[in-house]
Amino acid sequence: MDSTSLRQHLMTDPDPENPEVVEAARSSQECAEVLQESQRFEKELASALDIPPRPGLAADIIARRNTMHQGPGLSWVLATAAAVVLAVGVVTVQFLPDSEPQYLGSEEVWRHLANHWEHDGADVLAASQTMHSQPDDIETLLIGLGIDVDPALSAQVTLGKICPTPDGDGAHLVLDTAEGPITLIVMPGTRVPETPTAQRLHDGQEAWLVGLERGSVAVIADPELGAYDIARQIRQQISIDDSLLL
Amino acid sequence: MFNRKDRKGRFDALARLYADDLFRFGVWLCRDPTLADDLVQETFIRAWKGLDSLKDPSKAKSWLITILRREYARTFERKVPPLVSLDDVIGLEQDDETPDERLEKARFRDQIMRLEPKYREPLVLQVLMGMAISEIAEALELTESAVMTRVFRARAQLKERADNEDRQQEMDSHGQHES
């Protein structure tokens, strides 16, 4: 590395212990001087940037955590939904083996949704009539899955739980509307064609599957409720924002 | 799955490890230590709620930085923080510094603060928080190439401004001699 290249390199990565940098500095006086200059600059920069921390900040944060509502672990169902699970004898199991997120054809997604609905859809719907999740728990569930929901929609959620999807965890939500309960299966990692598709499920429920900008959502409701119109609206009210996910 | 005690332990460890660094970054982000304090506290509230989504502990710093920046964006939408001199609010002076050193540091800080945020933020993360380019890219939701370009430009601008100020001082001092 010549001195010009070294100077350029140090402007991006000033680590003086990088083997290439060490070698360059050893190889010529000019490079050694470039490195010295860089180290002087970095020392001044670090000194200027250094700000004393606010004493006791970590302790205050920990103390505040103690006063907060205990958020549930997101790898387990919510406290209220856990009661639902026990009451109806449903266990959250993986329908499909773990796999890399992939673009599934609608058929595979529909197969998954049909299985899911047959497994516990009606039971969770029934349970929502007598059991409700806390708003904080719903918010925690959604944040943890990277699901961003319009407040107006969020306010309608009466029951929520984690559910398996073809591409990892999703949210199984029951909405309480004036017309009756509606189920949403939000699949953050599952892409589907943009054009909505519909199926009639084994018990006569109407289901619409719509793609979001990222992920997808299935809207399941009694045929008389007009799930298509609901799906169109909900599409504007849900988005997947996985910046909190790693 | 972590039980409640594990969860608290994990969270407390994160707070002890990263609260101070986040505060420093927050001050450089918003130039207001009170706001930075609030931001850090709100960040950790959100981190507590979403803790189970942090699958890889080695990415905790990037994760927390991402949350803090989003909190700041929300705050900025509601209230534009006052632009004040960093030294006015920090009032830092080290006992072993000479007046010239303090002046130099104040000038350098002023130059850093005048960098555009898109250059200042990655530079702060690299130098102050010791983050690697890949970590910074994750935290700022940029490509590694973009981060490298930005830290390069940040340094280039700081050096150029420092050179310009030195030249100006030299000219001023020549002018005084001649008069």
HADDOCK unambig.tbl for C-alpha pairs under 7 A between the chains (distance, minus, plus):
assign (segid A and resid 11 and name CA) (segid B and resid 152 and name CA) 5.06 0.50 0.50
assign (segid A and resid 11 and name CA) (segid B and resid 155 and name CA) 6.33 0.50 0.50
assign (segid A and resid 12 and name CA) (segid B and resid 148 and name CA) 5.66 0.50 0.50
assign (segid A and resid 12 and name CA) (segid B and resid 151 and name CA) 5.88 0.50 0.50
assign (segid A and resid 12 and name CA) (segid B and resid 152 and name CA) 4.91 0.50 0.50
assign (segid A and resid 46 and name CA) (segid B and resid 127 and name CA) 6.16 0.50 0.50
assign (segid A and resid 46 and name CA) (segid B and resid 128 and name CA) 6.28 0.50 0.50
assign (segid A and resid 48 and name CA) (segid B and resid 105 and name CA) 5.61 0.50 0.50
assign (segid A and resid 48 and name CA) (segid B and resid 108 and name CA) 6.50 0.50 0.50
assign (segid A and resid 48 and name CA) (segid B and resid 109 and name CA) 5.66 0.50 0.50
assign (segid A and resid 49 and name CA) (segid B and resid 128 and name CA) 6.40 0.50 0.50
assign (segid A and resid 50 and name CA) (segid B and resid 128 and name CA) 6.68 0.50 0.50
assign (segid A and resid 51 and name CA) (segid B and resid 24 and name CA) 5.93 0.50 0.50
assign (segid A and resid 53 and name CA) (segid B and resid 20 and name CA) 5.25 0.50 0.50
assign (segid A and resid 53 and name CA) (segid B and resid 23 and name CA) 6.63 0.50 0.50
assign (segid A and resid 53 and name CA) (segid B and resid 24 and name CA) 6.59 0.50 0.50
assign (segid A and resid 57 and name CA) (segid B and resid 19 and name CA) 6.69 0.50 0.50
assign (segid A and resid 58 and name CA) (segid B and resid 15 and name CA) 5.34 0.50 0.50
assign (segid A and resid 58 and name CA) (segid B and resid 16 and name CA) 5.32 0.50 0.50
assign (segid A and resid 58 and name CA) (segid B and resid 19 and name CA) 5.57 0.50 0.50
assign (segid A and resid 61 and name CA) (segid B and resid 15 and name CA) 6.86 0.50 0.50
assign (segid A and resid 61 and name CA) (segid B and resid 41 and name CA) 6.11 0.50 0.50
assign (segid A and resid 62 and name CA) (segid B and resid 12 and name CA) 6.01 0.50 0.50
assign (segid A and resid 62 and name CA) (segid B and resid 15 and name CA) 6.97 0.50 0.50
assign (segid A and resid 71 and name CA) (segid B and resid 49 and name CA) 5.57 0.50 0.50
assign (segid A and resid 73 and name CA) (segid B and resid 52 and name CA) 5.89 0.50 0.50
assign (segid A and resid 74 and name CA) (segid B and resid 52 and name CA) 5.54 0.50 0.50
assign (segid A and resid 75 and name CA) (segid B and resid 1 and name CA) 6.35 0.50 0.50
assign (segid A and resid 75 and name CA) (segid B and resid 52 and name CA) 6.95 0.50 0.50
assign (segid A and resid 140 and name CA) (segid B and resid 49 and name CA) 5.67 0.50 0.50
assign (segid A and resid 140 and name CA) (segid B and resid 50 and name CA) 6.50 0.50 0.50
assign (segid A and resid 143 and name CA) (segid B and resid 50 and name CA) 6.36 0.50 0.50
assign (segid A and resid 144 and name CA) (segid B and resid 50 and name CA) 5.07 0.50 0.50
assign (segid A and resid 144 and name CA) (segid B and resid 53 and name CA) 5.50 0.50 0.50
assign (segid A and resid 244 and name CA) (segid B and resid 63 and name CA) 6.70 0.50 0.50
assign (segid A and resid 245 and name CA) (segid B and resid 53 and name CA) 5.74 0.50 0.50
assign (segid A and resid 245 and name CA) (segid B and resid 54 and name CA) 6.71 0.50 0.50
assign (segid A and resid 246 and name CA) (segid B and resid 53 and name CA) 6.95 0.50 0.50
assign (segid A and resid 246 and name CA) (segid B and resid 54 and name CA) 6.09 0.50 0.50
assign (segid A and resid 246 and name CA) (segid B and resid 55 and name CA) 6.44 0.50 0.50
